[in-house]
Amino acid sequence: MKKKIICVLLSAVFAAVGFGCSGGDVKVSFDEKMPWDVQETCTYDVKKIYVGGKEETVVATGKYVTELTTTGEESSIVNTFELKYTDSDKAESVDETGRIVKNKGLTDTYVGKAKFYRNTLVPVSAEKTFNLAQRPLCDGEAPKKNESSDENVNYTLTLPANPKYADPRGYSYTVDYKENKAVLSTDSGETSANGDGTYTRAYKKVNKNISVESTTRFDNEQLNYVVRALSNVKKKGSATFYLSNIFDSYIRGEYVRYTMSMSCAEKNVSVTPNLSPEKFLLTDSEGALDPTDGKYSVQCVQASVGISSSTPGPAISMLITDPSITVRQRSNNAETKKLILEMTYTEYSPISVNVSYKTIYTLTDYTTEKLN
C-alpha cells in the first residue's frame, strides 16, 4: 500500500483487559498465548511486479528478514529489507507528491527495530534507518554528488535549469515510548542559482523532535506481530488497532497515528508453504498432517490489513496459517502458530484506478526456538 504502511512496515500507556489491551479508546484482543515461540526468524523473498501491461514484468527483487528475540519480559524485533530494481523501463513508482520517479537500477534498504513487552506487545522503544536511493524525476542521469566543505552542509548537487530532481527521501528516527517522544533525522536541501543557467542544491542534516501521544498503541515495526497475535485472525474475523507513523508526523508537522483495520475472508485457501517435513511437523485439530511429494498443504486465513479513513490506499493482503495449525520444529520441539506465509502490497497507477504494481513477500525460510 502507500509508503506510510511500507514505513509501515507504532507508546503507550496500556491497561491489560483479559488477554488484550485497552487505552480508553480502543480494545485489542490478543490470543491467550502468543502464537510464536520466544525466538524466531522469518525470511521472505521479495518480488515487485509490473502488472499494468499485457504481460507481467518483474521490476525488482529482494529480501525481507524479521528476527524476534526475547530477554526476560521484553521482546525485540529487527526487520531488515533490501529491494534491487532491474534495468526494466517499467521500474517506476509514484512519490509522496504523485510524481513519477525512476527506479531503474537502484537499490533501497531499511533496518527497523522495536522493543516491547512479550506478553502484551506494549511498545518500549523503536528505531529505523531508511536508505532510499536518490531518484531523478526525468529521463536524464542522476547528477554527481559532491561532498561539501561548508559548515553543516553534507553534500551538494549541480542541477540543470528547471531541475526535475527529487530530494533524497532517506531518514532515520528513534522513539522512546515511555517518554512519548521521538527524533527524526533527514536531509534538507536549499537551491541557489549559479548565474549560468544551472543551480546548486546544498543538503544538510536536520533533526526534528516529535511529541508522541500516549494513546498510541503499537509501533510500525510490530505490524506483523500485532496481526498474528489478534484473536480474530480467523474466517470472517475482524479487528481494529492503531499504528503510529513517525515519518508522516515529520512531514505533516504534527503527530500522526493511523487506525488500522484487519478483516478476514469467509473462506480459507490452501497453500503449499516452504516448510520441509524433514524439519517441521505440522498438525491441525485432527492430528498430524501428511505431506504429499515432500510438501505440506495447509489452510490459510485470507487477511486484509489497511488504514481506516476516507483515503486509505490499497490494503496489505496476508495469507496466515489457520489458528488450528501448529508448526513444530523437530530439532527442538519449539511450536508456532499463525505464520504469515505471504504478503502482497499493491500500488495503483497515478493516471487510472488500475493496479500497476504488486510487491509479493513469500516465506522461504523459518526457524524458531525456546529460551534456554
C-alpha positions, -999 to +999 in steps of 0.1 A: +000+000+000+011+036+003+046+043+017+030+052+051+025+015+056+057+003+040+074+025+066+045+006+077+062-017+080+037+020+161+037+042+232+016+037+250+001+035+284-017+002+284-041-014+308-045-051+304-080-062+298-084-100+296-059-112+271-060-079+252-051-043+259-070-011+263-061+025+264-095+041+267-105+045+231-097+010+216-096-025+228-072-051+212-080-087+219-049-110+217-045-148+219-042-161+255-007-174+244+013-156+218+014-177+186+051-176+182+077-192+204+101-167+221+127-167+194+122-169+156+134-158+122+112-154+092+129-149+058+109-137+028+118-134-008+105-101-023+094-096-059+079-064-073+059-070-105+046-045-130+010-057-138-002-027-158+006-041-193-004-071-214+024-091-197+037-090-161+072-078-157+095-083-127+110-049-119+127-056-086+138-084-063+150-085-027+148-100+007+129-092+040+140-108+073+123-103+106+140-116+137+124-119+171+144-124+203+133-123+240+152-115+272+132-116+304+098-099+299+109-079+268+110-090+232+128-072+204+123-072+166+148-065+140+134-061+104+158-058+075+148-051+039+165-048+006+150-042-028+171-041-060+154-027-092+161-042-126+170-023-157+134-025-169+118+007-182+088-004-161+107+001-129+089+033-120+069+044-089+050+073-075+064+095-048+045+113-020+035+142-043+021+119-070+051+124-094+066+096-114+101+087-102+126+064-120+139+034-101+159+017-128+190+000-114+186+015-079+186-002-045+166+007-014+172-007+021+160-002+056+165-016+091+137-012+116+138-022+153+112-023+181+113-034+217+081-044+235+067-064+264+065-100+253+030-108+267+011-076+259+031-062+229+032-028+247+060-009+229+090+004+248+112+019+221+118+018+183+142+030+157+145+029+119+170+038+092+155+041+057+180+044+029+163+053-004+185+059-034+181+094-049+157+095-079+158+116-110+123+128-120+132+129-157+150+107-182+184+122-175+211+106-155+215+114-118+238+144-112+270+137-094+270+141-056+298+164-044+310+164-008+309+199+006+334+216+029+309+242+041+299+240+077+268+219+083+264+210+046+269+174+039+270+175+001+258+195-030+244+187-064+247+208-095+215+207-115+205+220-149+179+247-155+144+239-142+157+209-123+133+180-120+150+161-093+138+145-061+154+152-027+166+120-011+138+105+010+161+086+033+157+092+070+163+077+104+145+081+137+143+069+173+113+066+195+111+065+233+076+052+241+080+056+278+088+093+274+064+097+245+089+114+223+108+108+190+136+123+170+137+121+132+168+130+111+168+135+074+185+156+046+171+190+037+182+209+006+183+246-004+187+256-041+206+287-054+211+299-089+247+299-103+241+326-129+249+303-158+216+285-162+225+259-136+216+255-100+233+242-069+214+224-042+231+221-009+220+194+016+224+193+053+212+170+081+182+183+101+167+168+132+131+172+143+117+165+177+083+149+177+059+146+206+042+111+206+007+109+221+003+084+249-028+069+233-006+053+205-010+015+205+018-001+185+049+008+165+050+003+128+077-024+130+054-045+151+027-048+124+033-084+115+033-095+152+002-074+161-017-091+133-006-126+142-015-121+178-050-108+172-076-133+184-099-126+155-075-139+128-100-165+116-126-168+089-149-137+089-128-122+117-121-085+121-102-062+144-090-026+148-057-013+162-035+018+160-001+023+144+020+054+148+039+069+118+069+090+127+078+099+091+043+112+083+044+131+116+076+148+104+060+157+070+028+170+085+043+188+114+021+171+139+018+136+154+002+111+131-013+077+141-034+056+118-065+035+127-058+001+111-085-024+102-080-061+098-106-082+081-106-119+071-124-136+042-152-160+047-132-189+033-097-202+038-074-210+009-050-240+006-013-230+004+019-250+000+044-234+024+082-237+022+083-259+054+101-291+049+086-322+065+121-332+075+125-300+095+089-294+107+059-314+119+026-298+111-006-307+130-042-295+130-072-302+152-074-337+138-038-347+142-006-347+121-007-335+085+005-359+058+028-343+032+024-351-004+055-355-026+076-340+002+054-309+007+027-298+031-006-283+021-021-260+048-053-240+052-046-202+054-068-173+066-070-146+040-065-114+059-066-078+047-049-050+067-054-014+058-059+022+070-094+031+081-100+065+066-117+082+036-085+079+016-070+046+028-050+034-002-048-003-011-046-028+018-020-054+025-031-089+018-018-116+041-020-154+040-018-166+076-018-203+086-052-211+102-051-209+141-058-247+142-024-255+127+007-259+148+042-258+133+067-277+154+104-276+146+116-312+150+151-303+163+139-285+195+101-291+196+095-253+195+059-246+184+045-218+164+010-208+151-004-183+126+027-179+104+024-153+077+033-173+046+027-144+021+021-107+020+011-086-010+014-048-013-003-032-043+002+002-060-023+020-083-014+038-114-014+076-109-034+081-141-061+054-136-077+033-109-060+002-121-034-017-101+000-011-117+024-029-093+023-058-069+051-065-044+049-100-031+066-113+001+069-151+002+082-170+032+112-190+021+129-199+054+118-202+090+134-211+124+121-210+159+134-220+194+126-217+230+145-198+256+173-218+272 
